[in-house]
Amino acid sequence: AQKITQTQPGMFVQEKEAVTLDCTYDTSDPSYGLFWYKQPSSGEMIFLIYQGSYDQQNATEGRYSLNFQKARKSANLVISASQLGDSAMYFCAMRGGTSYGKLTFGQGTILTVHP
Amino acid sequence: EPEVTQTPSHQVTQMGQEVILRCVPISNHLYFYWYRQILGQKVEFLVSFYNNEISEKSEIFDDQFSVERPDGSNFTLKIRSTKLEDSAMYFCASSFDRGSSPLHFGNGTRLTVT
């Protein structure tokens, strides 16, 4: 079974600053993937970034990067140069290698970007 | 860019009634999913579907729930006899594979059971 934990119910950041959203996971699968999604107040789920358990380098996608520390079982999302439009709920999710593709989601972190 | 479409966007039904939520996944995707999210809370897995059969389901997905892919493009979730606690946002999702491909989500159907 997989478990994803996001311990920050809410985070605040000033516009143009960087912010880190925490995610820890637990799994017995040797192969797995970690995903981050953004859910704005309009409700849609937007895929941001993916990290595979065997990837040697941390994933990056534009202003999003993933601080992947396998030994610590953490996959924190870093958003650089925050924008007002980044205000949303952020979910960390995991797919285990033995699953049929489902993602298991964490509880989410609400990010508020202040001007 | 191709997207997952869901209809209706909002459905109101009375307790005990049957509802069918409809989804059109991305055309070359092979894996299909239903999730639900009770207002502002965690996104909960219901069921995954591959090769015309259920591949995995959660404890939430009891006998009141069923899924179907009737015609090779639509993917439906049926709730046979709705309860008040079924009120939630229901998301359909699809993915190309079960490895590194992300799930692409539809915009959801908000189900309100009165």
Interface residues (C-beta under 8 A of the other chain):
Chain A: G33 F35 Y37 G43 E44 M45 F47 Y50 G52 M89 F91 A93 R95 S99 Y100 G101 K102 L103 T104 F105 G106 Q107 G108
Chain B: Y31 Y33 G40 Q41 K42 V43 E44 F45 S48 Y50 S55 E56 M89 F91 A93 S95 D97 R98 G99 S100 P102 L103 H104 F105 N107 G108
